[in-house]
Amino acid sequence: MSGVSIDLANLVGLGGSTLMVIAFIYSNVAKVLNFLLFNLLNLVGSIMLIASLAVHFNLASMALEVVWAVIAVFGLAKAWMGRKSA
């Protein structure tokens, strides 16, 4: 890969992508989905990607990750509230 450096920002972004792929795999193989775990993996992954994109900016990717993080926060809140009422 010409012109691509493996710096800390890229490593953080790759880690975030890995967490989000793990969440996706988990959502497809779990018999019962733990929504706290699923949304936490997505939130942490998207925050890591946002940090990476702050260094290597791309508007479309940043917009996607911000929306992804907001949805994950909503999902976490919903899962947490459901857990407290159970």
C-alpha positions, 0 to 999 in steps of 0.5 A: 500500500503506497502512501498509507502509514501505520501510525497510532491513529490508523491502529486506533481506527483498525481497533474500532473497526474490529470491535464493530465487526465483532458486534456484527458477527455477534448479532448474527450468531447469538441465540439471545442478543445482549443489547448492552454488550452489542451497543457498547461494542458499537459505541466504543468502536465508533468512538475509536473510529471518530478519534482516528478520523480526527487525524485522517479526516473524511467527511462521509466516514465521520458523519457515519460514525457520529450517527453510529455512536448516537444510535449506540448511545440510544440503544445502550440507554434503552437496554439499560432502562429495560434492564432496570425495569426487569 
